[in-house]
């Protein structure tokens, strides 16, 4: 059954407000902590930063599957989520506690394999965040389902500032890499408390065997896929650490953090709303496809120019902001900035297939990505250092992963030409930014003038693309309208 006009209008109104709150939250968090991140990088230096990077890889690995994928069922559940919330909470907490214990025991072996045995205590402290994440999993999913990004914004901001200020205070006191781990844990605990307090339903434990089996049938394939997703998206850090050691890993991670800036500010807010929005449209596949295409065009327009700007102005950005000691990170950022643009789009496609419950595609693509990536990264790191690994990661994403996703999308009714037409303005905007940024950096050097010229070009291109977003927004509002009307609204502005 299709959504009624009034119901659908209400849905998109709520989703629009949620997207606005989510964007404000992530943008504020990213901008407010950018200066703090610069301070920490200058205080700690590449070696201490690299030690923390080793621990972060371990944390991200276990967080990718700690609650066995069951919390997403709350977002996608067709009935009242209160039916499954207690069972979700129990599964999440028990599985997270077991994984937290395993992380503690495996920390020495993992740190030694990464060439940084001193990272063991840092890994163990960060591992406690896994248990905190399991406790908060159901409340966070409930806020996402109800489009309560306003409440989530408050919790995120308090957690972010708690983490950042704690880390800076401890770093100034000479605690080193442990300052980042303790700050991360402190922010996680405070944030979890607020998520629980703000959730539409109170946190309750319970266990219904029948629903537990259904949840695990839904969640375990996603958890398995999440492990492979982590492996595909983070194996670059593992390889760089294992082949080159913690200091080059510090350069690589700093570049990766900068490259992820457009995704954090623009992509994550959309991803926090898009799955719930698409899930409500499961009964209307054409509306889902139109919404997916419109969202893809929106993401491309607001992220690709920024990703290109990061890539072409990498050297002036890194040296002016972080200091000359971090110059090797600039060569990595050139490749990872371009890779970020592809990954942002890949993440939206991933969410689309999750909503379609097509776990075969989700899992297969990530496995192929991982299998192709490992040898490419190893060869790239061995031949060209951290920058070589970045170049290898971009090549695999463009030449292996993108064609597979395009093929699978075509099987669901989303043609490559339809997606390409939505992304064409963003691609043209990225080329325009490169046409300004590359000559500016070559002729003017790695200075403030070159960085400013590239930034101005990116802002100007974004301004032009924003005008086109009016048509995209009309397209989103048209979901569920008669076909002729929808097609007219979807036409380029």
C-alpha positions as CSV (number, residue, x, y, z in Angstrom):
1,X,0.0,0.0,0.0
2,X,1.3,3.4,-0.9
3,X,1.5,6.3,1.5
4,X,-1.4,8.7,1.5
5,X,-0.7,12.3,0.4
6,X,-1.2,13.8,3.8
7,X,0.8,11.1,5.5
8,X,3.6,11.3,3.0
9,X,3.8,15.1,3.3
10,X,4.1,14.7,7.0
11,X,6.8,12.1,6.6
12,X,8.9,14.3,4.3
13,X,8.3,17.3,6.5
14,X,9.7,15.4,9.5
15,X,12.5,14.0,7.5
16,X,13.4,17.4,6.3
17,X,13.5,18.8,9.8
18,X,15.5,15.8,11.0
19,X,18.0,16.4,8.1
20,X,18.4,20.0,9.1
21,X,19.1,19.1,12.7
22,X,21.5,16.4,11.7
23,X,23.4,18.7,9.4
24,X,23.6,21.4,12.1
25,X,24.8,18.9,14.6
26,X,27.6,17.4,12.5
27,X,28.7,20.7,11.0
28,X,28.9,22.3,14.5
29,X,30.7,19.3,15.9
30,X,33.2,19.2,13.0
31,X,33.9,22.9,13.0
32,X,34.1,23.3,16.8
33,X,36.5,20.4,17.1
34,X,38.7,21.3,14.1
35,X,40.7,23.8,16.1
36,X,41.0,21.3,19.0
37,X,42.2,18.6,16.6
38,X,44.9,21.0,15.3
39,X,46.0,21.8,18.8
40,X,46.2,18.0,19.7
41,X,48.2,17.3,16.5
42,X,50.7,20.0,17.3
43,X,51.0,19.0,20.9
44,X,51.3,15.2,20.3
45,X,53.2,15.1,17.0
46,X,53.2,12.2,14.5
47,X,54.6,9.5,16.8
48,X,52.0,9.9,19.6
49,X,49.2,10.4,17.1
50,X,50.3,7.3,15.3
51,X,50.1,5.3,18.6
52,X,46.5,6.5,19.1
53,X,45.8,5.7,15.4
54,X,46.7,2.0,16.1
55,X,44.2,1.9,18.9
56,X,41.5,3.6,16.9
57,X,41.8,1.0,14.2
58,X,41.0,-1.7,16.8
59,X,38.1,0.3,18.2
60,X,36.5,0.8,14.8
61,X,36.9,-2.9,14.0
62,X,34.9,-4.0,17.0
63,X,32.4,-1.2,16.8
64,X,31.5,-2.4,13.2
65,X,29.8,-5.5,14.6
66,X,29.6,-5.2,18.4
67,X,25.7,-5.2,18.6
68,X,25.4,-7.8,15.8
69,X,23.5,-5.5,13.6
70,X,20.2,-5.8,15.5
71,X,19.8,-2.1,16.4
72,X,19.1,-1.3,12.7
73,X,16.0,-3.4,13.0
74,X,14.4,-0.8,15.2
75,X,14.8,1.7,12.3
76,X,13.4,-0.7,9.7
77,X,10.8,-2.5,11.9
78,X,7.3,-2.2,10.1
79,X,5.4,-2.3,13.4
80,X,5.8,-0.7,16.8
81,X,9.5,-0.8,17.7
82,X,8.6,-1.2,21.4
83,X,7.9,-4.8,20.5
84,X,11.6,-5.5,19.9
85,X,13.5,-2.8,21.8
86,X,14.0,-4.8,25.0
87,X,15.4,-7.8,23.1
88,X,17.6,-5.5,21.0
89,X,19.0,-3.9,24.2
90,X,19.8,-7.3,25.7
91,X,21.5,-8.7,22.6
92,X,23.5,-5.4,22.1
93,X,24.8,-5.2,25.7
94,X,25.7,-8.9,26.1
95,X,27.5,-9.1,22.7
96,X,29.3,-5.8,23.4
97,X,30.4,-7.0,26.8
98,X,31.9,-10.2,25.3
99,X,33.6,-8.2,22.5
100,X,35.0,-5.7,25.1
101,X,36.6,-8.6,27.0
102,X,38.0,-10.0,23.8
103,X,39.5,-6.6,22.9
104,X,41.2,-6.4,26.3
105,X,42.8,-9.8,25.9
106,X,43.8,-9.4,22.3
107,X,45.3,-5.9,22.7
108,X,49.0,-6.9,23.2
109,X,49.0,-9.1,20.1
110,X,47.2,-6.6,17.9
111,X,49.5,-3.7,19.0
112,X,52.6,-5.8,18.4
113,X,51.4,-6.8,14.9
114,X,50.9,-3.1,14.1
115,X,54.5,-2.3,15.1
116,X,53.4,-0.3,18.2
117,X,53.5,-2.4,21.4
118,X,53.2,0.7,23.5
119,X,49.6,1.1,22.2
120,X,48.4,-1.8,24.3
121,X,47.0,0.2,27.2
122,X,45.5,2.8,24.8
123,X,43.7,-0.1,23.0
124,X,42.3,-1.4,26.3
125,X,41.0,1.9,27.4
126,X,39.3,2.6,24.1
127,X,37.9,-0.9,24.2
128,X,35.6,0.1,27.0
129,X,33.8,2.4,24.6
130,X,32.5,-0.8,22.9
131,X,30.4,-1.6,26.0
132,X,29.1,1.9,26.2
133,X,28.1,1.7,22.5
134,X,26.1,-1.4,23.2
135,X,24.2,0.2,26.0
136,X,23.3,3.2,23.8
137,X,22.5,1.2,20.6
138,X,18.7,0.9,21.0
139,X,18.1,4.5,22.2
140,X,20.1,5.9,19.3
141,X,18.2,3.8,16.8
142,X,14.9,4.9,18.4
143,X,15.9,8.6,18.0
144,X,16.8,7.9,14.4
145,X,13.5,6.1,13.7
146,X,11.5,9.0,15.1
147,X,13.5,11.7,13.3
148,X,14.5,13.2,16.6
149,X,17.8,14.6,15.4
150,X,17.2,17.7,17.5
151,X,17.7,15.6,20.7
152,X,20.5,13.6,19.1
153,X,22.3,16.9,18.3
154,X,22.4,17.9,21.9
155,X,23.8,14.5,23.0
156,X,26.3,14.5,20.2
157,X,27.5,18.0,21.0
158,X,27.9,17.4,24.7
159,X,29.8,14.1,24.0
160,X,32.1,15.8,21.4
161,X,33.0,18.7,23.7
162,X,33.5,16.4,26.7
163,X,35.9,14.2,24.6
164,X,37.8,17.1,23.1
165,X,38.3,19.2,26.2
166,X,39.3,16.2,28.3
167,X,41.8,15.1,25.6
168,X,43.4,18.6,25.4
169,X,43.7,18.9,29.1
170,X,45.4,15.6,29.5
171,X,47.6,16.2,26.4
172,X,48.8,19.5,28.0
173,X,49.5,17.6,31.2
174,X,51.8,15.3,29.2
175,X,49.7,12.1,29.2
176,X,50.5,11.5,25.5
177,X,48.4,9.2,23.3
178,X,46.4,8.1,26.4
179,X,44.9,11.5,26.6
180,X,42.9,10.9,23.4
181,X,41.7,7.5,24.6
182,X,40.5,8.8,27.9
183,X,38.8,11.7,26.2
184,X,37.1,9.4,23.8
185,X,35.8,7.2,26.6
186,X,34.6,10.1,28.7
187,X,32.6,11.5,25.7
188,X,31.1,8.1,25.0
189,X,29.9,7.7,28.5
190,X,28.3,11.2,28.7
191,X,26.8,10.8,25.3
192,X,25.3,7.4,26.1
193,X,23.6,8.8,29.2
194,X,22.0,11.6,27.2
195,X,20.9,9.2,24.4
196,X,19.1,7.1,27.0
197,X,17.5,10.1,28.6
198,X,16.3,11.6,25.3
199,X,15.1,8.4,23.6
200,X,11.3,8.2,23.0
201,X,11.1,5.0,24.9
202,X,12.9,4.2,28.2
203,X,15.8,1.8,28.1
204,X,14.5,-1.7,29.1
205,X,16.0,-5.1,29.1
206,X,14.0,-8.2,28.0
207,X,14.3,-11.3,25.9
208,X,11.8,-12.8,23.6
209,X,13.3,-15.9,22.0
210,X,11.1,-15.8,18.9
211,X,11.9,-12.1,18.3
212,X,15.6,-12.7,19.1
213,X,15.8,-15.3,16.4
214,X,14.1,-12.9,13.9
215,X,16.5,-10.1,14.9
216,X,19.5,-12.3,14.6
217,X,18.4,-13.5,11.2
218,X,18.1,-9.8,10.2
219,X,21.2,-8.6,12.0
220,X,23.8,-11.3,11.6
221,X,24.2,-10.9,7.8
222,X,24.5,-7.1,8.4
223,X,27.0,-7.7,11.2
224,X,29.0,-10.0,8.9
225,X,28.8,-7.4,6.2
226,X,29.8,-4.7,8.6
227,X,33.0,-6.6,9.4
228,X,33.8,-6.8,5.8
229,X,32.9,-3.1,5.3
230,X,35.3,-2.3,8.1
231,X,37.9,-4.4,6.6
232,X,37.4,-2.8,3.2
233,X,37.4,0.7,4.5
234,X,40.1,0.4,7.2
235,X,42.5,-2.2,6.0
236,X,44.5,0.6,4.5
237,X,45.4,1.8,8.0
238,X,46.2,-1.8,9.0
239,X,48.5,-2.3,6.1
240,X,50.2,1.1,6.5
241,X,50.8,0.4,10.2
242,X,52.1,-3.1,9.6
243,X,54.3,-2.3,6.6
244,X,55.5,1.2,7.5
245,X,55.1,1.6,11.3
246,X,53.2,4.0,13.6
247,X,54.8,7.3,12.4
248,X,53.7,6.9,8.7
249,X,50.4,5.6,10.0
250,X,50.1,8.9,11.9
251,X,50.6,10.8,8.7
252,X,48.1,8.6,6.9
253,X,45.4,8.9,9.6
254,X,45.7,12.7,9.7
255,X,45.2,12.8,6.0
256,X,42.3,10.3,6.3
257,X,40.7,12.5,9.0
258,X,40.9,15.6,6.7
259,X,39.6,13.7,3.7
260,X,36.6,12.5,5.8
261,X,35.6,16.1,6.6
262,X,33.1,16.4,3.7
263,X,31.6,13.0,4.6
264,X,31.3,14.0,8.3
265,X,29.7,17.3,7.6
266,X,27.5,16.5,4.7
267,X,27.2,12.7,4.2
268,X,26.5,11.6,7.8
269,X,23.5,13.9,8.3
270,X,21.9,12.5,5.1
271,X,22.7,8.9,6.1
272,X,21.2,9.4,9.5
273,X,17.9,10.2,7.8
274,X,17.9,8.4,4.4
275,X,17.6,4.8,5.7
276,X,14.5,5.6,7.8
277,X,13.0,7.7,4.9
278,X,13.6,5.0,2.3
279,X,12.3,2.3,4.7
280,X,9.0,4.1,4.9
281,X,8.8,3.9,1.1
282,X,9.4,0.1,0.7
283,X,5.8,-0.4,-0.5
284,X,6.4,2.0,-3.4
285,X,9.6,1.0,-5.3
286,X,9.4,3.8,-7.9
287,X,9.3,6.3,-5.1
288,X,12.3,4.7,-3.5
289,X,14.3,4.9,-6.7
290,X,13.4,8.5,-7.3
291,X,14.3,9.4,-3.7
292,X,17.6,7.5,-3.9
293,X,18.6,9.3,-7.1
294,X,17.6,12.7,-5.7
295,X,19.6,12.0,-2.5
296,X,22.6,11.0,-4.6
297,X,22.5,14.2,-6.6
298,X,22.2,16.2,-3.4
299,X,25.2,14.4,-1.8
300,X,27.3,14.8,-4.9
301,X,26.6,18.5,-5.3
302,X,27.6,19.4,-1.8
303,X,30.5,17.0,-1.3
304,X,32.4,16.5,-4.6
305,X,33.7,20.1,-4.9
306,X,34.9,20.0,-1.3
307,X,36.7,16.7,-1.9
308,X,38.5,18.0,-4.9
309,X,39.5,21.2,-3.1
310,X,41.1,19.1,-0.3
311,X,43.0,17.0,-2.9
312,X,44.4,19.9,-5.0
313,X,45.2,22.1,-2.0
314,X,46.5,19.4,0.2
315,X,50.1,20.7,0.7
316,X,49.2,24.3,1.7
317,X,46.3,23.1,3.9
318,X,48.4,20.6,5.9
319,X,51.6,22.7,6.3
320,X,49.8,26.0,7.1
321,X,47.3,24.5,9.6
322,X,49.2,21.6,11.2
323,X,52.8,22.7,10.7
324,X,55.7,21.6,8.5
325,X,56.3,18.4,10.5
326,X,53.1,17.0,9.1
327,X,54.1,17.8,5.4
328,X,54.2,14.0,4.4
329,X,50.5,13.8,5.2
330,X,49.8,16.2,2.3
331,X,50.9,13.7,-0.3
332,X,48.5,11.2,1.2
333,X,45.6,13.7,1.3
334,X,45.9,14.3,-2.5
335,X,44.7,10.7,-3.1
336,X,42.4,10.3,-0.1
337,X,40.5,13.5,-0.9
338,X,39.5,12.1,-4.2
339,X,38.7,8.7,-2.7
340,X,36.4,10.4,-0.2
341,X,34.1,11.6,-2.9
342,X,33.6,8.0,-4.1
343,X,33.1,6.6,-0.7
344,X,30.4,9.1,0.2
345,X,28.4,7.8,-2.8
346,X,29.2,4.2,-2.0
347,X,27.8,4.7,1.5
348,X,24.5,5.9,0.2
349,X,24.3,2.9,-2.2
350,X,25.1,0.6,0.7
351,X,22.2,2.1,2.7
352,X,19.9,1.7,-0.2
353,X,20.7,-2.0,-0.5
354,X,20.3,-2.5,3.2
355,X,16.8,-1.0,3.1
356,X,16.0,-3.4,0.2
357,X,17.2,-6.2,2.4
358,X,19.6,-7.2,-0.4
359,X,22.4,-8.5,1.9
360,X,23.9,-10.5,-1.0
361,X,25.0,-7.3,-2.7
362,X,26.1,-5.6,0.5
363,X,28.2,-8.5,1.5
364,X,29.6,-9.5,-2.0
365,X,30.7,-6.0,-2.9
366,X,32.6,-5.6,0.4
367,X,34.3,-9.0,0.0
368,X,35.5,-8.2,-3.5
369,X,36.6,-4.8,-2.4
370,X,38.7,-6.3,0.4
371,X,40.2,-9.0,-1.7
372,X,41.3,-6.5,-4.3
373,X,42.4,-3.9,-1.8
374,X,44.8,-5.9,0.4
375,X,47.5,-6.7,-2.3
376,X,47.1,-3.3,-3.9
377,X,47.7,-1.6,-0.6
378,X,50.6,-3.7,0.3
379,X,52.3,-3.1,-3.1
380,X,51.5,0.6,-3.0
381,X,52.8,1.1,0.6
382,X,56.0,-0.9,-0.2
383,X,56.7,1.1,-3.4
384,X,55.4,4.5,-2.5
385,X,55.0,4.7,1.3
386,X,51.8,6.1,2.8
387,X,51.1,8.1,-0.4
388,X,51.4,4.9,-2.5
389,X,48.8,3.2,-0.3
390,X,46.4,6.1,-0.8
391,X,46.8,5.9,-4.5
392,X,46.2,2.2,-4.5
393,X,43.0,2.6,-2.4
394,X,41.7,5.2,-4.9
395,X,42.5,2.9,-7.9
396,X,40.6,-0.1,-6.4
397,X,37.6,2.0,-5.5
398,X,37.3,3.5,-9.0
399,X,38.2,0.5,-11.1
400,X,36.7,-2.4,-9.1
401,X,34.0,-1.2,-6.7
402,X,32.3,1.4,-8.7
403,X,31.5,-0.8,-11.7
404,X,30.1,-3.5,-9.4
405,X,27.8,-1.1,-7.6
406,X,26.6,0.4,-11.0
407,X,25.8,-3.1,-12.3
408,X,23.8,-4.0,-9.1
409,X,21.9,-0.7,-9.1
410,X,20.9,-1.4,-12.7
411,X,19.4,-4.7,-11.6
412,X,17.1,-2.8,-9.2
413,X,15.9,-0.4,-11.8
414,X,18.4,2.5,-11.2
415,X,20.3,2.9,-14.5
416,X,23.8,4.3,-14.7
417,X,22.7,7.0,-17.0
418,X,20.0,8.2,-14.5
419,X,22.6,8.3,-11.7
420,X,25.2,9.9,-14.0
421,X,22.8,12.7,-15.0
422,X,22.2,13.5,-11.3
423,X,26.0,13.5,-10.6
424,X,27.1,15.4,-13.8
425,X,26.7,18.9,-12.3
426,X,28.8,17.9,-9.2
427,X,31.5,16.4,-11.4
428,X,31.7,19.5,-13.6
429,X,31.9,21.6,-10.4
430,X,34.8,19.4,-9.1
431,X,36.7,19.9,-12.4
432,X,36.2,23.7,-12.2
433,X,37.7,23.6,-8.7
434,X,40.7,21.6,-9.9
435,X,41.1,24.0,-12.8
436,X,41.7,26.8,-10.3
437,X,43.4,24.9,-7.5
438,X,46.1,23.0,-9.4
439,X,47.6,26.0,-11.3
440,X,47.3,28.1,-8.1
441,X,49.3,25.6,-6.1
442,X,51.9,25.0,-8.8
443,X,52.5,28.7,-9.5
444,X,52.1,30.2,-6.1
445,X,53.5,27.3,-4.0
446,X,52.2,25.9,-0.7
447,X,51.1,29.1,0.8
448,X,48.0,31.0,2.0
449,X,47.3,32.5,-1.4
450,X,47.0,29.2,-3.2
451,X,44.9,27.8,-0.4
452,X,42.6,30.9,-0.5
453,X,42.2,30.7,-4.3
454,X,41.2,27.1,-4.1
455,X,38.8,27.7,-1.2
456,X,37.1,30.6,-3.0
457,X,36.7,28.5,-6.1
458,X,35.1,25.7,-4.1
459,X,32.7,28.0,-2.3
460,X,31.7,29.7,-5.6
461,X,31.0,26.3,-7.3
462,X,29.0,25.2,-4.3
463,X,27.0,28.3,-4.5
464,X,26.1,27.7,-8.1
465,X,25.2,24.0,-7.4
466,X,23.0,25.0,-4.4
467,X,20.8,26.8,-6.9
468,X,20.2,23.5,-8.6
469,X,19.3,21.9,-5.3
470,X,15.9,23.6,-5.5
471,X,15.0,21.2,-8.2
472,X,16.3,18.3,-6.2
473,X,14.2,19.3,-3.2
474,X,11.1,19.6,-5.3
475,X,11.9,16.1,-6.6
476,X,12.0,14.8,-3.0
477,X,8.7,16.4,-2.2
478,X,7.2,14.8,-5.2
479,X,7.6,11.2,-4.1
480,X,4.3,9.5,-4.3
481,X,2.7,12.0,-6.7
482,X,1.4,10.9,-10.1
483,X,4.1,9.9,-12.4
484,X,3.8,12.9,-14.8
485,X,4.0,15.3,-11.9
486,X,7.0,13.5,-10.4
487,X,8.9,13.5,-13.6
488,X,8.3,17.2,-14.1
489,X,9.6,17.9,-10.6
490,X,12.6,15.7,-11.1
491,X,13.7,17.6,-14.3
492,X,16.9,19.7,-13.9
493,X,16.3,23.2,-12.6
